[in-house]
Amino acid sequence: MDTDSYDLPTDGCDEGADEAPAAVAEGPIEEHERLAAVIESLLVAAGQPVPLARLVDALDGPGRREVEAALDHLATRYEAEGRGLRLVQVAGGWQVRTPPEHGPWVRRLLGTKPPRLSRPMLETLAIVAYRQPCTRVEIEAIRGVDADATLSTLLDRRLVRLVGRKDAPGRPLLYGTTREFLEVFGLPDLAALPPLRELGENAELLLEPDLTVAPEGTRPTAAEPGASADAGPPEPAPDDGA
């Protein structure tokens, strides 16, 4: 911004609270601190990740650069002072959270247990996250087992969602991850997913556009014996009259 100060909205019960707030008279340092304090209030009140653009709109004055600087200031201050809060970038927005190491006391107070995901759920989530949008058949081809029950549970927990239908015979349903998925795993966006090489052997299957299920296991269609990298699509299976 070109000016040294800007107006920030207030929320209170004082007379004239609905009127436009007067311009801030403090200097740049006090102004910066006040902006950070207001943003802190907004994030605590929201209780969920708030996108930067939404913060800028709510503040109705400071620009993106000023808001980003205030967010960085808050995050640094929380860490430096060893506070019981952390400012994190998650699920496409900013959120005030308690540190993971304080989890046992928070759960004891609230009487809750940490959400637990079974191995089948984690495997299915990994496939959907890296391959999305993908079909149930593709998930089952990679995992080698039926995925109906697992997908149903993940849908109920709002970790995956239906994103449409594939333009293929039968128009199978397509699955993708949700914002809740990003929140649970503390990811700002899907680009923050770990590299495939960290997922172990055969992880590259998650990104293959076409898979073949054979008795010896699932493999990329182009990797079939005799196939070459520039080979065209495989011939359709002969109609056996079934």
C-alpha positions in Angstrom: 0.0 0.0 0.0 1.1 3.6 -0.6 -0.1 5.0 2.7 1.5 4.5 6.1 -1.7 3.4 7.7 -5.0 1.9 6.9 -8.4 1.4 8.6 -9.3 -1.8 10.3 -12.8 -2.8 11.2 -13.8 -3.2 14.9 -16.4 -5.3 16.5 -17.8 -4.2 19.8 -20.7 -2.9 21.8 -19.5 0.7 22.2 -21.7 3.5 20.9 -20.9 4.2 17.3 -19.3 0.7 16.8 -21.2 0.4 13.5 -19.6 3.5 12.2 -16.5 3.4 10.0 -13.4 3.2 12.3 -11.1 6.2 12.5 -7.8 6.0 10.8 -5.0 4.5 12.9 -2.8 7.1 14.4 0.1 4.9 15.5 3.3 4.5 13.6 4.2 1.6 11.2 5.2 -0.8 14.0 2.1 -0.3 16.0 0.0 -0.6 12.9 1.7 -3.9 12.0 1.0 -5.3 15.4 -2.6 -4.2 15.3 -3.1 -5.9 12.0 -1.6 -9.1 13.3 -3.9 -9.0 16.3 -7.0 -8.5 14.2 -6.0 -11.4 11.9 -5.4 -13.6 15.0 -9.0 -12.8 16.1 -10.4 -13.7 12.7 -8.6 -17.0 12.5 -9.6 -18.0 16.1 -13.2 -17.0 15.4 -13.3 -19.0 12.1 -12.2 -22.3 13.6 -11.2 -23.6 10.2 -8.6 -22.8 7.5 -9.2 -19.3 6.0 -7.9 -18.6 2.5 -5.7 -15.5 2.2 -8.2 -13.8 -0.2 -11.0 -14.2 2.3 -8.8 -12.6 5.0 -8.1 -9.6 2.7 -11.8 -9.2 1.9 -12.7 -9.3 5.6 -10.1 -6.8 6.6 -11.3 -4.4 3.8 -8.2 -2.2 3.7 -4.8 -4.0 4.0 -3.6 -5.6 0.8 -2.3 -9.1 0.2 1.3 -8.1 0.9 0.5 -6.6 4.3 -1.7 -9.5 5.3 1.0 -12.0 4.3 3.6 -10.1 6.3 1.3 -10.1 9.3 0.7 -13.8 9.0 4.4 -14.5 8.9 4.9 -12.2 11.9 2.3 -14.2 13.9 3.7 -17.6 12.9 7.2 -16.5 13.9 6.0 -15.0 17.2 4.1 -18.1 18.2 7.2 -20.2 17.6 9.7 -17.8 19.3 7.6 -17.4 22.4 6.8 -21.1 22.8 3.1 -20.3 22.8 0.4 -23.0 23.0 -0.7 -22.1 19.5 0.7 -22.4 16.0 -0.2 -20.7 12.8 -0.2 -23.2 10.0 -0.9 -23.1 6.3 -3.3 -26.0 5.6 -6.1 -27.0 3.1 -5.6 -23.9 1.0 -5.8 -21.4 4.0 -4.4 -20.3 7.3 -5.4 -21.8 10.7 -4.5 -21.4 14.3 -3.9 -24.8 15.8 -2.5 -26.3 19.0 0.9 -27.9 18.7 0.8 -31.7 18.1 2.8 -32.3 21.3 -0.1 -30.8 23.3 -2.5 -33.3 21.8 -2.8 -35.7 24.8 -3.9 -32.9 27.1 -6.3 -31.4 24.6 -7.9 -34.8 23.9 -8.2 -35.4 27.7 -10.0 -32.1 28.1 -12.4 -32.6 25.2 -12.8 -36.3 25.9 -11.9 -37.3 22.3 -9.6 -39.8 20.7 -7.4 -39.2 17.7 -8.9 -40.3 14.4 -7.5 -43.7 13.5 -7.2 -44.9 9.9 -6.7 -48.5 9.1 -4.1 -49.8 6.7 -6.7 -50.4 4.0 -7.9 -46.8 4.4 -4.4 -45.4 4.2 -3.6 -47.4 1.1 -6.8 -46.4 -0.6 -6.3 -42.7 0.4 -2.8 -42.8 -1.1 -4.1 -44.2 -4.4 -6.9 -41.6 -4.6 -4.6 -38.7 -3.6 -1.9 -39.4 -6.2 -4.0 -40.7 -9.0 -7.2 -38.6 -8.7 -9.6 -38.6 -10.2 -9.7 -42.3 -10.2 -12.3 -45.1 -10.3 -12.9 -47.9 -7.9 -11.7 -50.5 -10.4 -8.4 -48.6 -10.7 -8.0 -48.6 -6.9 -8.8 -52.3 -6.7 -6.3 -53.1 -9.5 -3.5 -51.4 -7.5 -4.5 -52.8 -4.1 -5.5 -56.2 -5.4 -8.6 -56.4 -3.1 -12.2 -55.1 -3.1 -12.4 -51.4 -2.2 -16.2 -50.9 -1.8 -16.3 -51.0 2.0 -13.2 -48.9 2.4 -14.4 -46.2 -0.1 -17.7 -46.1 1.7 -16.0 -45.4 5.0 -13.8 -42.8 3.5 -16.8 -41.1 2.0 -18.6 -41.1 5.4 -15.5 -39.5 7.0 -15.4 -36.9 4.2 -11.8 -37.8 3.3 -12.8 -38.6 -0.3 -15.6 -37.4 -2.5 -17.3 -38.1 -5.8 -16.0 -35.8 -8.5 -17.9 -37.1 -11.5 -18.0 -40.0 -13.9 -15.3 -41.3 -16.2 -15.9 -41.1 -20.0 -15.7 -44.8 -20.4 -18.0 -47.8 -20.8 -20.4 -47.9 -17.8 -19.5 -44.3 -16.8 -17.8 -45.4 -13.6 -17.7 -43.0 -10.6 -14.6 -40.9 -10.1 -13.1 -40.3 -6.7 -10.9 -37.4 -5.4 -9.7 -36.2 -2.0 -11.4 -33.4 0.0 -10.3 -30.3 2.0 -10.8 -32.4 5.1 -8.2 -34.8 3.8 -5.7 -31.9 3.6 -6.7 -30.8 7.1 -6.2 -34.3 8.7 -2.8 -34.7 7.2 -1.7 -31.1 7.7 -1.1 -30.3 4.0 -1.5 -26.9 2.5 -2.4 -28.4 -0.9 -1.9 -31.6 -3.0 1.5 -30.3 -4.2 2.8 -30.9 -0.7 2.2 -34.7 -0.9 5.5 -36.7 -0.3 7.4 -37.7 -3.4 6.4 -41.1 -4.8 9.9 -42.5 -4.1 9.2 -42.2 -0.4 6.2 -44.6 -0.7 8.2 -47.7 -1.4 8.3 -50.3 -4.2 5.8 -50.1 -7.1 4.6 -46.6 -6.0 5.0 -45.4 -9.6 1.8 -47.4 -10.4 -0.2 -44.7 -8.7 0.5 -42.3 -11.7 0.2 -44.8 -14.6 -2.7 -43.8 -16.8 -3.5 -47.4 -17.9 -3.0 -50.6 -15.8 -3.2 -54.2 -16.7 -4.1 -56.8 -14.0 -2.3 -60.1 -14.6 -1.9 -63.3 -12.5 1.6 -62.1 -11.6 0.3 -58.7 -10.4 -0.7 -55.2 -11.7 1.6 -53.4 -14.1 1.5 -50.5 -16.5 -0.1 -51.6 -19.8 2.9 -50.3 -21.8 5.1 -52.7 -19.7 3.5 -55.8 -21.0 5.9 -58.3 -22.6 6.6 -57.3 -26.1 5.2 -53.9 -25.7 7.2 -50.8 -26.5 7.1 -47.3 -25.3 5.7 -46.0 -28.6 3.3 -48.9 -29.1 -0.3 -47.9 -29.7 -3.2 -48.9 -27.4 -3.8 -52.6 -26.9 -6.3 -54.4 -29.1 -9.7 -54.9 -27.4 -10.3 -58.3 -26.0 -12.2 -60.6 -28.3 -15.9 -60.9 -27.6 -16.5 -64.3 -26.0 -20.2 -64.0 -26.1 -20.6 -63.5 -22.4 
